[in-house]
Amino acid sequence: MARKPVPVEQLSPLEAAAEHSRLAEDVARHDIAYHQEDAPTISDAAYDELRRRLLAIEETFPELARASRISASVGAAPSGRFAKVQHRVPMLSLSNAFADEDVTDFIDRIRRFLKLGDSAVIAFTAEPKIDGLSISLRYENGHLVEAATRGDGAEGENVTANVRTIRDVPERLHGAVPSVFEVRGEIYMSHGDFAALNAKQAEAGERSFANPRNAAAGSLRQQDASITATRPLRFFAYAWGEAPDLPADTQWGVVQAFKSWGLPVNPLMQVCHGAGELLAHYRKIEGQRADLGYDIDGVVYKVNEIALQQRLGFVSRSPRWAIAHKFSAEQATTVLERIDIQVGRTGALTPVARLKPVTVGGVVVTNATLHNEDEILRKDIRVGDTVVVQRAGDVIPQIVSVVLDKRPHGSHPYAFPHVCPVCGSHAEREEKGGKADAVRRCTGGLICAAQRKERLRHFVSRNAFDIEGLGDKIIEEFADEGLLKVPQDIFRLEEKIGSTLKDREGWGQASAANLFAAINARRRIALDRFIFALGIRHVGETTARVLARAYGAAEKLRDQAREAAPGNEAWDELTSHDGIGDVVAEAIQQFFGEPHNIEVVDALLQEVEPQALAAASTDSPISGKTVVFTGALERMTREEAKAMAERLGAKVSGSVSRKTDLLVAGPGAGSKLKDAEKHGVEVIDENEWFNRVGAASS
């Protein structure tokens, strides 16, 4: 957990100077990443927090503010890729409000500065704060002559040629336009255009953009204007720079003049009176955020009367008469368009929310996790709902809550599927201790396409069929081509592609022959390996061995498990074996109760011959004992040692505990040797092991 910062008032002058220096460097670095490189490395919220801390230190230690003007800076210096433009009127930034109280304080400060009483009515405009790239457009006699980015506020980049390609920006204004007028606004990209651009980038093998703001900035600042022309950029006008003759005496009036001149303005702009109306409009815009089709990160409030704006003037890097009321950067509202069910490699059915695109914490979010059906039920999440989405760092976005008053009329609770959407098999929730498991799982197992590759990898793994040469890459390739869908296809590969495999890239006569030989060598296999290879949930190597010894043949296990049901004879027989309780028994019964799995097992039995295990000895020196092997064994492999011990009636464990009877330690034995000493477990070497079991194993 991050340490909470020391309150500014508790900092010593030296501590304040050190932190101020670090914060100033951080802010400058992030300004360059955002404004010059169009590649921010932190979220807006994190940047705002750095700025707030920097300003708080400067307010408490004014000498630091005088020594460094970073807190008064705007943006970053031009990159040098374009000609520079000196702004006749600086392009400043806005102060931020993050809570309702900040808005009230903003209005109170204006009243105090203007020496107005509480009864005096102040009109404000309120409009969405577009998350794009600030631009200044200079019109002379109604014709566009220059377009410049904000840069550091005093000097920007000349991007006139690029801006001329943007359809929303008129080359010539209509009507009675002043001889000189600088229109300022925001260039942005809509969610739909952003998605289409990224799809086009991916198709061309180019890098995709993180969010619409980055895409807009990167598109505008292309040195080749023909590239900008192919990018779907848009524009909203909302302010002005050099303007000797204003067409109105209010903010609202000037913006309406923009509209009459042919400039696009935001339709959500409204005149409000007092904090109550401002906050009400803020809530309204926040509620509409998901449906706008473009990114906004707050609402901007401006004093409406231009005469009052002029009296209020500026402070540091921002005007006294305007403020940006920011939304939470890590939360946003959007619409849940549908719920898809994804089937994982283990058969888990996971619901995924498909959202109308929204930017949260600097990243465009289109999907959110819903975890499981219980969460959907608990939060009563329905398709069509307006929802609050939350994202923190790299955590997968999640739905925090539903905005119930925006729920569509006639909506219905979501019905979680009880069958696998991929293969149509039953999807079950296991009972554990009388309580249903949180996850519903597909019982299709061997035939489910969603689980196919993972099931095939398990089938050929070391402790299952152990087919040399059939590794992950080959399985991936053959599965993608449709050559391997179910395990029995492995034993039919030679028939399908035997004569052509040698001609494939990366193969040859010898490697193809070796693969088919390795497959055919596994047509006779120990029954426990066969059972383990089926991938039955909860059935590991030990349980597979128990089942193999108990039933003796795959056909008998198949028939008995299919008949098993709590309370009947087959169930009692299944649960009578060591390590098989109700949960494991239910998983076995479900597996063999699924017709698709029976088809696969029966088809496999046409290809392979599982071999019954030799009966375990009951009179050997280690019968009934728990044995652990550790270190490097020199006379046998670990698998051989394990098989020998189990054949002699011992139980092999992977860890040492008080229940361990014997530790067989080879060279390089480590922590298990120490555990044995701690628990008083007898320790022997490999030679002594053979001395003890020699007679019994011969």
HUPE-V525602 format. One record per residue. N is the residue number from 1. RES is the residue in one small letter. OMEGA is omega as a letter, one per 20 degrees, with the letter a starting at -180 (none if undefined). Layout:
BEGIN
{{N;RES;OMEGA} {N;RES;OMEGA}}
END
This chain:
BEGIN
{{1;m;a} {2;a;a} {3;r;a} {4;k;a} {5;p;r} {6;v;r} {7;p;a} {8;v;a} {9;e;r} {10;q;a} {11;l;r} {12;s;r} {13;p;r} {14;l;r} {15;e;r} {16;a;a} {17;a;a} {18;a;a} {19;e;r} {20;h;r} {21;s;a} {22;r;a} {23;l;r} {24;a;r} {25;e;a} {26;d;a} {27;v;r} {28;a;a} {29;r;a} {30;h;r} {31;d;r} {32;i;a} {33;a;a} {34;y;a} {35;h;a} {36;q;a} {37;e;a} {38;d;a} {39;a;a} {40;p;a} {41;t;r} {42;i;r} {43;s;r} {44;d;a} {45;a;r} {46;a;r} {47;y;r} {48;d;r} {49;e;r} {50;l;a} {51;r;a} {52;r;a} {53;r;r} {54;l;a} {55;l;r} {56;a;r} {57;i;a} {58;e;r} {59;e;a} {60;t;a} {61;f;a} {62;p;a} {63;e;r} {64;l;r} {65;a;a} {66;r;a} {67;a;a} {68;s;a} {69;r;a} {70;i;a} {71;s;r} {72;a;a} {73;s;r} {74;v;r} {75;g;a} {76;a;a} {77;a;r} {78;p;a} {79;s;a} {80;g;r} {81;r;a} {82;f;r} {83;a;a} {84;k;r} {85;v;r} {86;q;r} {87;h;r} {88;r;r} {89;v;a} {90;p;r} {91;m;a} {92;l;r} {93;s;r} {94;l;r} {95;s;a} {96;n;r} {97;a;a} {98;f;a} {99;a;r} {100;d;a} {101;e;r} {102;d;r} {103;v;r} {104;t;r} {105;d;r} {106;f;a} {107;i;r} {108;d;r} {109;r;r} {110;i;r} {111;r;a} {112;r;a} {113;f;a} {114;l;a} {115;k;r} {116;l;r} {117;g;a} {118;d;a} {119;s;a} {120;a;a} {121;v;r} {122;i;r} {123;a;r} {124;f;r} {125;t;r} {126;a;a} {127;e;r} {128;p;r} {129;k;a} {130;i;r} {131;d;a} {132;g;a} {133;l;a} {134;s;a} {135;i;r} {136;s;a} {137;l;a} {138;r;r} {139;y;r} {140;e;a} {141;n;r} {142;g;a} {143;h;r} {144;l;a} {145;v;a} {146;e;r} {147;a;a} {148;a;r} {149;t;a} {150;r;a} {151;g;r} {152;d;r} {153;g;r} {154;a;a} {155;e;r} {156;g;a} {157;e;r} {158;n;a} {159;v;a} {160;t;a} {161;a;a} {162;n;a} {163;v;r} {164;r;a} {165;t;a} {166;i;a} {167;r;a} {168;d;a} {169;v;a} {170;p;r} {171;e;a} {172;r;r} {173;l;a} {174;h;r} {175;g;a} {176;a;a} {177;v;r} {178;p;a} {179;s;r} {180;v;r} {181;f;r} {182;e;r} {183;v;r} {184;r;a} {185;g;a} {186;e;r} {187;i;a} {188;y;r} {189;m;a} {190;s;r} {191;h;a} {192;g;r} {193;d;r} {194;f;r} {195;a;a} {196;a;r} {197;l;r} {198;n;r} {199;a;r} {200;k;r} {201;q;a} {202;a;a} {203;e;a} {204;a;a} {205;g;r} {206;e;a} {207;r;r} {208;s;a} {209;f;a} {210;a;a} {211;n;a} {212;p;a} {213;r;r} {214;n;a} {215;a;r} {216;a;a} {217;a;a} {218;g;a} {219;s;a} {220;l;a} {221;r;r} {222;q;r} {223;q;r} {224;d;a} {225;a;r} {226;s;r} {227;i;r} {228;t;a} {229;a;a} {230;t;a} {231;r;a} {232;p;a} {233;l;a} {234;r;a} {235;f;r} {236;f;r} {237;a;a} {238;y;a} {239;a;a} {240;w;r} {241;g;r} {242;e;a} {243;a;a} {244;p;a} {245;d;r} {246;l;a} {247;p;a} {248;a;a} {249;d;r} {250;t;r} {251;q;r} {252;w;a} {253;g;r} {254;v;a} {255;v;r} {256;q;r} {257;a;r} {258;f;a} {259;k;a} {260;s;r} {261;w;a} {262;g;r} {263;l;r} {264;p;r} {265;v;a} {266;n;a} {267;p;a} {268;l;r} {269;m;a} {270;q;r} {271;v;a} {272;c;r} {273;h;r} {274;g;a} {275;a;a} {276;g;a} {277;e;r} {278;l;a} {279;l;r} {280;a;r} {281;h;r} {282;y;a} {283;r;r} {284;k;r} {285;i;r} {286;e;r} {287;g;a} {288;q;a} {289;r;a} {290;a;a} {291;d;a} {292;l;a} {293;g;r} {294;y;a} {295;d;r} {296;i;a} {297;d;r} {298;g;r} {299;v;a} {300;v;r} {301;y;r} {302;k;r} {303;v;a} {304;n;a} {305;e;a} {306;i;r} {307;a;r} {308;l;r} {309;q;a} {310;q;r} {311;r;a} {312;l;r} {313;g;a} {314;f;r} {315;v;r} {316;s;a} {317;r;a} {318;s;r} {319;p;r} {320;r;a} {321;w;a} {322;a;r} {323;i;r} {324;a;r} {325;h;a} {326;k;r} {327;f;r} {328;s;a} {329;a;a} {330;e;r} {331;q;r} {332;a;r} {333;t;r} {334;t;a} {335;v;r} {336;l;a} {337;e;r} {338;r;r} {339;i;r} {340;d;r} {341;i;r} {342;q;r} {343;v;a} {344;g;a} {345;r;r} {346;t;r} {347;g;a} {348;a;r} {349;l;a} {350;t;r} {351;p;r} {352;v;r} {353;a;r} {354;r;a} {355;l;r} {356;k;a} {357;p;r} {358;v;r} {359;t;r} {360;v;r} {361;g;r} {362;g;a} {363;v;r} {364;v;a} {365;v;r} {366;t;a} {367;n;r} {368;a;r} {369;t;r} {370;l;r} {371;h;a} {372;n;a} {373;e;r} {374;d;r} {375;e;r} {376;i;a} {377;l;a} {378;r;a} {379;k;a} {380;d;a} {381;i;a} {382;r;r} {383;v;a} {384;g;a} {385;d;r} {386;t;a} {387;v;r} {388;v;a} {389;v;a} {390;q;r} {391;r;r} {392;a;r} {393;g;a} {394;d;a} {395;v;r} {396;i;a} {397;p;r} {398;q;r} {399;i;a} {400;v;a} {401;s;r} {402;v;r} {403;v;a} {404;l;a} {405;d;r} {406;k;a} {407;r;r} {408;p;r} {409;h;r} {410;g;r} {411;s;a} {412;h;r} {413;p;a} {414;y;r} {415;a;a} {416;f;a} {417;p;r} {418;h;r} {419;v;a} {420;c;a} {421;p;a} {422;v;a} {423;c;r} {424;g;r} {425;s;r} {426;h;r} {427;a;a} {428;e;r} {429;r;a} {430;e;r} {431;e;r} {432;k;a} {433;g;r} {434;g;a} {435;k;a} {436;a;r} {437;d;a} {438;a;a} {439;v;r} {440;r;a} {441;r;r} {442;c;r} {443;t;a} {444;g;r} {445;g;a} {446;l;a} {447;i;a} {448;c;a} {449;a;a} {450;a;a} {451;q;a} {452;r;a} {453;k;a} {454;e;r} {455;r;r} {456;l;r} {457;r;r} {458;h;a} {459;f;a} {460;v;a} {461;s;a} {462;r;a} {463;n;r} {464;a;a} {465;f;r} {466;d;a} {467;i;a} {468;e;r} {469;g;r} {470;l;a} {471;g;a} {472;d;a} {473;k;a} {474;i;r} {475;i;r} {476;e;a} {477;e;a} {478;f;r} {479;a;r} {480;d;a} {481;e;a} {482;g;r} {483;l;r} {484;l;r} {485;k;r} {486;v;a} {487;p;a} {488;q;r} {489;d;r} {490;i;a} {491;f;r} {492;r;a} {493;l;a} {494;e;r} {495;e;a} {496;k;a} {497;i;a} {498;g;a} {499;s;a} {500;t;a} {501;l;a} {502;k;a} {503;d;a} {504;r;r} {505;e;r} {506;g;r} {507;w;r} {508;g;a} {509;q;a} {510;a;a} {511;s;r} {512;a;r} {513;a;r} {514;n;r} {515;l;a} {516;f;r} {517;a;r} {518;a;r} {519;i;a} {520;n;r} {521;a;a} {522;r;r} {523;r;r} {524;r;a} {525;i;r} {526;a;a} {527;l;a} {528;d;r} {529;r;r} {530;f;a} {531;i;a} {532;f;a} {533;a;a} {534;l;r} {535;g;r} {536;i;a} {537;r;r} {538;h;a} {539;v;r} {540;g;a} {541;e;a} {542;t;a} {543;t;r} {544;a;r} {545;r;r} {546;v;r} {547;l;r} {548;a;r} {549;r;a} {550;a;a} {551;y;r} {552;g;a} {553;a;a} {554;a;a} {555;e;a} {556;k;r} {557;l;r} {558;r;a} {559;d;a} {560;q;a} {561;a;a} {562;r;a} {563;e;a} {564;a;r} {565;a;a} {566;p;r} {567;g;a} {568;n;a} {569;e;a} {570;a;r} {571;w;a} {572;d;r} {573;e;a} {574;l;a} {575;t;r} {576;s;a} {577;h;a} {578;d;r} {579;g;r} {580;i;r} {581;g;a} {582;d;a} {583;v;r} {584;v;a} {585;a;r} {586;e;r} {587;a;r} {588;i;a} {589;q;r} {590;q;a} {591;f;a} {592;f;r} {593;g;r} {594;e;a} {595;p;a} {596;h;a} {597;n;r} {598;i;r} {599;e;a} {600;v;a} {601;v;a} {602;d;r} {603;a;r} {604;l;a} {605;l;r} {606;q;a} {607;e;a} {608;v;r} {609;e;r} {610;p;a} {611;q;r} {612;a;r} {613;l;r} {614;a;a} {615;a;r} {616;a;r} {617;s;r} {618;t;a} {619;d;r} {620;s;a} {621;p;a} {622;i;r} {623;s;r} {624;g;a} {625;k;r} {626;t;a} {627;v;r} {628;v;r} {629;f;r} {630;t;a} {631;g;a} {632;a;r} {633;l;a} {634;e;a} {635;r;a} {636;m;r} {637;t;r} {638;r;r} {639;e;r} {640;e;r} {641;a;a} {642;k;r} {643;a;r} {644;m;a} {645;a;a} {646;e;r} {647;r;r} {648;l;r} {649;g;r} {650;a;r} {651;k;a} {652;v;a} {653;s;r} {654;g;a} {655;s;a} {656;v;r} {657;s;r} {658;r;a} {659;k;r} {660;t;r} {661;d;a} {662;l;r} {663;l;r} {664;v;a} {665;a;r} {666;g;r} {667;p;r} {668;g;r} {669;a;a} {670;g;a} {671;s;a} {672;k;r} {673;l;r} {674;k;r} {675;d;r} {676;a;r} {677;e;a} {678;k;a} {679;h;r} {680;g;a} {681;v;r} {682;e;a} {683;v;r} {684;i;r} {685;d;a} {686;e;r} {687;n;r} {688;e;r} {689;w;a} {690;f;r} {691;n;a} {692;r;a} {693;v;a} {694;g;a} {695;a;a} {696;a;a} {697;s;a} {698;s;none}}
END
